[in-house]
Amino acid sequence: MLCDVTALTEAPASAGVLWKLSEPGRQLDANVVHLPPGRRVDPHVEPDLDVLLLVVAGDGTVTGSGGEENLTTGGLLWLPRGSRRALVAGEQGLSYVTVHRRRPGMTIRSRAT
């Protein structure tokens, strides 16, 4: 058991990440994110990773290349890499889980001579 998503989203403390997967050796990253009513994630493109987004509480909209789509609890989205997307929380706020392949850590390499 990693967390109780329902408990996290019943009375979120603030906007942003409420929980994140941090176990060592994992191949995935996952987050529980909360946006208060009217807050947004500005349009952006994720060039490298596909993302699954599961709405766990509240409502809102997602805007992508296919236009605007309503989000409600239980909605599961696939956001393919390279796609442009933006989120806006509705009157109830919006809480969601994202899951994607883990990004490799930053490494410092010596320059080849």
PyMOL commands that place a pseudoatom at each C-alpha (Angstrom):
pseudoatom trace, name=CA, resn=MET, resi=1, chain=A, elem=C, hetatm=0, pos=[0.000, 0.000, 0.000]
pseudoatom trace, name=CA, resn=LEU, resi=2, chain=A, elem=C, hetatm=0, pos=[1.517, 3.291, -1.093]
pseudoatom trace, name=CA, resn=CYS, resi=3, chain=A, elem=C, hetatm=0, pos=[-1.120, 5.828, -0.039]
pseudoatom trace, name=CA, resn=ASP, resi=4, chain=A, elem=C, hetatm=0, pos=[-4.857, 6.376, 0.417]
pseudoatom trace, name=CA, resn=VAL, resi=5, chain=A, elem=C, hetatm=0, pos=[-5.764, 8.596, -2.527]
pseudoatom trace, name=CA, resn=THR, resi=6, chain=A, elem=C, hetatm=0, pos=[-9.291, 9.196, -1.220]
pseudoatom trace, name=CA, resn=ALA, resi=7, chain=A, elem=C, hetatm=0, pos=[-7.974, 10.459, 2.128]
pseudoatom trace, name=CA, resn=LEU, resi=8, chain=A, elem=C, hetatm=0, pos=[-5.439, 12.695, 0.367]
pseudoatom trace, name=CA, resn=THR, resi=9, chain=A, elem=C, hetatm=0, pos=[-8.077, 14.315, -1.830]
pseudoatom trace, name=CA, resn=GLU, resi=10, chain=A, elem=C, hetatm=0, pos=[-10.899, 14.694, 0.727]
pseudoatom trace, name=CA, resn=ALA, resi=11, chain=A, elem=C, hetatm=0, pos=[-9.311, 17.787, 2.246]
pseudoatom trace, name=CA, resn=PRO, resi=12, chain=A, elem=C, hetatm=0, pos=[-6.171, 18.657, 0.281]
pseudoatom trace, name=CA, resn=ALA, resi=13, chain=A, elem=C, hetatm=0, pos=[-3.777, 20.916, 2.166]
pseudoatom trace, name=CA, resn=SER, resi=14, chain=A, elem=C, hetatm=0, pos=[-2.757, 22.952, -0.862]
pseudoatom trace, name=CA, resn=ALA, resi=15, chain=A, elem=C, hetatm=0, pos=[-2.390, 23.083, -4.602]
pseudoatom trace, name=CA, resn=GLY, resi=16, chain=A, elem=C, hetatm=0, pos=[0.248, 20.934, -6.216]
pseudoatom trace, name=CA, resn=VAL, resi=17, chain=A, elem=C, hetatm=0, pos=[1.640, 17.487, -5.567]
pseudoatom trace, name=CA, resn=LEU, resi=18, chain=A, elem=C, hetatm=0, pos=[-0.044, 15.756, -2.611]
pseudoatom trace, name=CA, resn=TRP, resi=19, chain=A, elem=C, hetatm=0, pos=[1.966, 12.540, -2.958]
pseudoatom trace, name=CA, resn=LYS, resi=20, chain=A, elem=C, hetatm=0, pos=[4.675, 11.114, -5.196]
pseudoatom trace, name=CA, resn=LEU, resi=21, chain=A, elem=C, hetatm=0, pos=[6.142, 7.683, -5.767]
pseudoatom trace, name=CA, resn=SER, resi=22, chain=A, elem=C, hetatm=0, pos=[9.650, 7.736, -4.355]
pseudoatom trace, name=CA, resn=GLU, resi=23, chain=A, elem=C, hetatm=0, pos=[10.584, 4.113, -3.794]
pseudoatom trace, name=CA, resn=PRO, resi=24, chain=A, elem=C, hetatm=0, pos=[14.158, 3.306, -4.865]
pseudoatom trace, name=CA, resn=GLY, resi=25, chain=A, elem=C, hetatm=0, pos=[14.714, 1.154, -7.944]
pseudoatom trace, name=CA, resn=ARG, resi=26, chain=A, elem=C, hetatm=0, pos=[11.359, 1.995, -9.504]
pseudoatom trace, name=CA, resn=GLN, resi=27, chain=A, elem=C, hetatm=0, pos=[10.790, 2.211, -13.265]
pseudoatom trace, name=CA, resn=LEU, resi=28, chain=A, elem=C, hetatm=0, pos=[7.738, 4.495, -12.952]
pseudoatom trace, name=CA, resn=ASP, resi=29, chain=A, elem=C, hetatm=0, pos=[6.963, 7.937, -11.599]
pseudoatom trace, name=CA, resn=ALA, resi=30, chain=A, elem=C, hetatm=0, pos=[3.524, 8.653, -10.193]
pseudoatom trace, name=CA, resn=ASN, resi=31, chain=A, elem=C, hetatm=0, pos=[1.977, 11.682, -8.506]
pseudoatom trace, name=CA, resn=VAL, resi=32, chain=A, elem=C, hetatm=0, pos=[-1.298, 12.703, -6.908]
pseudoatom trace, name=CA, resn=VAL, resi=33, chain=A, elem=C, hetatm=0, pos=[-1.911, 16.340, -7.854]
pseudoatom trace, name=CA, resn=HIS, resi=34, chain=A, elem=C, hetatm=0, pos=[-4.578, 18.800, -6.705]
pseudoatom trace, name=CA, resn=LEU, resi=35, chain=A, elem=C, hetatm=0, pos=[-5.727, 21.973, -8.441]
pseudoatom trace, name=CA, resn=PRO, resi=36, chain=A, elem=C, hetatm=0, pos=[-8.121, 24.217, -6.460]
pseudoatom trace, name=CA, resn=PRO, resi=37, chain=A, elem=C, hetatm=0, pos=[-11.207, 25.574, -8.277]
pseudoatom trace, name=CA, resn=GLY, resi=38, chain=A, elem=C, hetatm=0, pos=[-10.293, 27.670, -11.306]
pseudoatom trace, name=CA, resn=ARG, resi=39, chain=A, elem=C, hetatm=0, pos=[-6.562, 26.912, -11.132]
pseudoatom trace, name=CA, resn=ARG, resi=40, chain=A, elem=C, hetatm=0, pos=[-4.809, 25.661, -14.227]
pseudoatom trace, name=CA, resn=VAL, resi=41, chain=A, elem=C, hetatm=0, pos=[-1.837, 23.891, -15.695]
pseudoatom trace, name=CA, resn=ASP, resi=42, chain=A, elem=C, hetatm=0, pos=[-0.771, 26.076, -18.609]
pseudoatom trace, name=CA, resn=PRO, resi=43, chain=A, elem=C, hetatm=0, pos=[-0.473, 24.611, -22.107]
pseudoatom trace, name=CA, resn=HIS, resi=44, chain=A, elem=C, hetatm=0, pos=[2.675, 22.555, -22.491]
pseudoatom trace, name=CA, resn=VAL, resi=45, chain=A, elem=C, hetatm=0, pos=[4.158, 19.707, -24.513]
pseudoatom trace, name=CA, resn=GLU, resi=46, chain=A, elem=C, hetatm=0, pos=[5.772, 16.644, -22.962]
pseudoatom trace, name=CA, resn=PRO, resi=47, chain=A, elem=C, hetatm=0, pos=[8.279, 15.695, -25.666]
pseudoatom trace, name=CA, resn=ASP, resi=48, chain=A, elem=C, hetatm=0, pos=[9.585, 12.422, -24.206]
pseudoatom trace, name=CA, resn=LEU, resi=49, chain=A, elem=C, hetatm=0, pos=[6.971, 10.599, -22.121]
pseudoatom trace, name=CA, resn=ASP, resi=50, chain=A, elem=C, hetatm=0, pos=[3.463, 9.218, -22.501]
pseudoatom trace, name=CA, resn=VAL, resi=51, chain=A, elem=C, hetatm=0, pos=[1.370, 10.062, -19.421]
pseudoatom trace, name=CA, resn=LEU, resi=52, chain=A, elem=C, hetatm=0, pos=[-1.696, 8.355, -17.962]
pseudoatom trace, name=CA, resn=LEU, resi=53, chain=A, elem=C, hetatm=0, pos=[-3.949, 10.720, -16.013]
pseudoatom trace, name=CA, resn=LEU, resi=54, chain=A, elem=C, hetatm=0, pos=[-6.741, 9.378, -13.762]
pseudoatom trace, name=CA, resn=VAL, resi=55, chain=A, elem=C, hetatm=0, pos=[-9.216, 11.851, -12.242]
pseudoatom trace, name=CA, resn=VAL, resi=56, chain=A, elem=C, hetatm=0, pos=[-9.803, 10.813, -8.623]
pseudoatom trace, name=CA, resn=ALA, resi=57, chain=A, elem=C, hetatm=0, pos=[-11.881, 13.768, -7.368]
pseudoatom trace, name=CA, resn=GLY, resi=58, chain=A, elem=C, hetatm=0, pos=[-13.532, 16.895, -8.687]
pseudoatom trace, name=CA, resn=ASP, resi=59, chain=A, elem=C, hetatm=0, pos=[-13.956, 18.082, -12.222]
pseudoatom trace, name=CA, resn=GLY, resi=60, chain=A, elem=C, hetatm=0, pos=[-12.372, 20.226, -14.897]
pseudoatom trace, name=CA, resn=THR, resi=61, chain=A, elem=C, hetatm=0, pos=[-11.347, 20.307, -18.528]
pseudoatom trace, name=CA, resn=VAL, resi=62, chain=A, elem=C, hetatm=0, pos=[-8.384, 19.217, -20.575]
pseudoatom trace, name=CA, resn=THR, resi=63, chain=A, elem=C, hetatm=0, pos=[-7.553, 20.988, -23.811]
pseudoatom trace, name=CA, resn=GLY, resi=64, chain=A, elem=C, hetatm=0, pos=[-5.429, 19.241, -26.401]
pseudoatom trace, name=CA, resn=SER, resi=65, chain=A, elem=C, hetatm=0, pos=[-5.066, 18.861, -30.126]
pseudoatom trace, name=CA, resn=GLY, resi=66, chain=A, elem=C, hetatm=0, pos=[-8.556, 17.334, -30.280]
pseudoatom trace, name=CA, resn=GLY, resi=67, chain=A, elem=C, hetatm=0, pos=[-10.176, 20.312, -28.547]
pseudoatom trace, name=CA, resn=GLU, resi=68, chain=A, elem=C, hetatm=0, pos=[-11.611, 20.621, -25.044]
pseudoatom trace, name=CA, resn=GLU, resi=69, chain=A, elem=C, hetatm=0, pos=[-12.912, 17.647, -23.075]
pseudoatom trace, name=CA, resn=ASN, resi=70, chain=A, elem=C, hetatm=0, pos=[-14.704, 17.552, -19.711]
pseudoatom trace, name=CA, resn=LEU, resi=71, chain=A, elem=C, hetatm=0, pos=[-13.018, 15.669, -16.885]
pseudoatom trace, name=CA, resn=THR, resi=72, chain=A, elem=C, hetatm=0, pos=[-14.939, 13.967, -14.090]
pseudoatom trace, name=CA, resn=THR, resi=73, chain=A, elem=C, hetatm=0, pos=[-14.073, 11.490, -11.355]
pseudoatom trace, name=CA, resn=GLY, resi=74, chain=A, elem=C, hetatm=0, pos=[-13.080, 8.168, -12.849]
pseudoatom trace, name=CA, resn=GLY, resi=75, chain=A, elem=C, hetatm=0, pos=[-11.982, 9.595, -16.196]
pseudoatom trace, name=CA, resn=LEU, resi=76, chain=A, elem=C, hetatm=0, pos=[-8.782, 8.031, -17.511]
pseudoatom trace, name=CA, resn=LEU, resi=77, chain=A, elem=C, hetatm=0, pos=[-6.748, 9.843, -20.154]
pseudoatom trace, name=CA, resn=TRP, resi=78, chain=A, elem=C, hetatm=0, pos=[-3.756, 8.862, -22.205]
pseudoatom trace, name=CA, resn=LEU, resi=79, chain=A, elem=C, hetatm=0, pos=[-1.630, 11.893, -23.057]
pseudoatom trace, name=CA, resn=PRO, resi=80, chain=A, elem=C, hetatm=0, pos=[0.814, 10.742, -25.741]
pseudoatom trace, name=CA, resn=ARG, resi=81, chain=A, elem=C, hetatm=0, pos=[4.319, 12.143, -25.845]
pseudoatom trace, name=CA, resn=GLY, resi=82, chain=A, elem=C, hetatm=0, pos=[4.594, 15.149, -28.095]
pseudoatom trace, name=CA, resn=SER, resi=83, chain=A, elem=C, hetatm=0, pos=[0.986, 16.191, -27.502]
pseudoatom trace, name=CA, resn=ARG, resi=84, chain=A, elem=C, hetatm=0, pos=[0.054, 19.678, -26.318]
pseudoatom trace, name=CA, resn=ARG, resi=85, chain=A, elem=C, hetatm=0, pos=[-2.222, 19.787, -23.265]
pseudoatom trace, name=CA, resn=ALA, resi=86, chain=A, elem=C, hetatm=0, pos=[-3.620, 22.138, -20.634]
pseudoatom trace, name=CA, resn=LEU, resi=87, chain=A, elem=C, hetatm=0, pos=[-5.826, 21.509, -17.583]
pseudoatom trace, name=CA, resn=VAL, resi=88, chain=A, elem=C, hetatm=0, pos=[-8.326, 23.741, -15.800]
pseudoatom trace, name=CA, resn=ALA, resi=89, chain=A, elem=C, hetatm=0, pos=[-9.999, 22.771, -12.521]
pseudoatom trace, name=CA, resn=GLY, resi=90, chain=A, elem=C, hetatm=0, pos=[-13.769, 23.149, -12.279]
pseudoatom trace, name=CA, resn=GLU, resi=91, chain=A, elem=C, hetatm=0, pos=[-15.920, 24.407, -9.399]
pseudoatom trace, name=CA, resn=GLN, resi=92, chain=A, elem=C, hetatm=0, pos=[-15.035, 21.384, -7.236]
pseudoatom trace, name=CA, resn=GLY, resi=93, chain=A, elem=C, hetatm=0, pos=[-11.312, 21.569, -7.888]
pseudoatom trace, name=CA, resn=LEU, resi=94, chain=A, elem=C, hetatm=0, pos=[-9.512, 18.744, -9.657]
pseudoatom trace, name=CA, resn=SER, resi=95, chain=A, elem=C, hetatm=0, pos=[-7.427, 15.941, -8.152]
pseudoatom trace, name=CA, resn=TYR, resi=96, chain=A, elem=C, hetatm=0, pos=[-5.711, 13.414, -10.360]
pseudoatom trace, name=CA, resn=VAL, resi=97, chain=A, elem=C, hetatm=0, pos=[-3.047, 10.722, -10.500]
pseudoatom trace, name=CA, resn=THR, resi=98, chain=A, elem=C, hetatm=0, pos=[-0.376, 10.820, -13.191]
pseudoatom trace, name=CA, resn=VAL, resi=99, chain=A, elem=C, hetatm=0, pos=[1.784, 7.836, -14.106]
pseudoatom trace, name=CA, resn=HIS, resi=100, chain=A, elem=C, hetatm=0, pos=[4.653, 7.737, -16.579]
pseudoatom trace, name=CA, resn=ARG, resi=101, chain=A, elem=C, hetatm=0, pos=[7.970, 6.078, -17.182]
pseudoatom trace, name=CA, resn=ARG, resi=102, chain=A, elem=C, hetatm=0, pos=[10.638, 7.370, -14.835]
pseudoatom trace, name=CA, resn=ARG, resi=103, chain=A, elem=C, hetatm=0, pos=[12.969, 9.945, -16.260]
pseudoatom trace, name=CA, resn=PRO, resi=104, chain=A, elem=C, hetatm=0, pos=[16.615, 9.002, -16.001]
pseudoatom trace, name=CA, resn=GLY, resi=105, chain=A, elem=C, hetatm=0, pos=[18.510, 11.011, -13.401]
pseudoatom trace, name=CA, resn=MET, resi=106, chain=A, elem=C, hetatm=0, pos=[20.874, 13.763, -14.376]
pseudoatom trace, name=CA, resn=THR, resi=107, chain=A, elem=C, hetatm=0, pos=[24.427, 12.606, -14.884]
pseudoatom trace, name=CA, resn=ILE, resi=108, chain=A, elem=C, hetatm=0, pos=[27.633, 14.549, -15.169]
pseudoatom trace, name=CA, resn=ARG, resi=109, chain=A, elem=C, hetatm=0, pos=[30.037, 13.173, -17.694]
pseudoatom trace, name=CA, resn=SER, resi=110, chain=A, elem=C, hetatm=0, pos=[33.517, 14.240, -18.562]
pseudoatom trace, name=CA, resn=ARG, resi=111, chain=A, elem=C, hetatm=0, pos=[33.884, 15.693, -22.011]
pseudoatom trace, name=CA, resn=ALA, resi=112, chain=A, elem=C, hetatm=0, pos=[35.603, 13.383, -24.500]
pseudoatom trace, name=CA, resn=THR, resi=113, chain=A, elem=C, hetatm=0, pos=[38.929, 14.701, -25.700]
for i in range(1, 113): cmd.bond("trace and resi %d" % i, "trace and resi %d" % (i + 1))
show_as sticks, trace
zoom trace
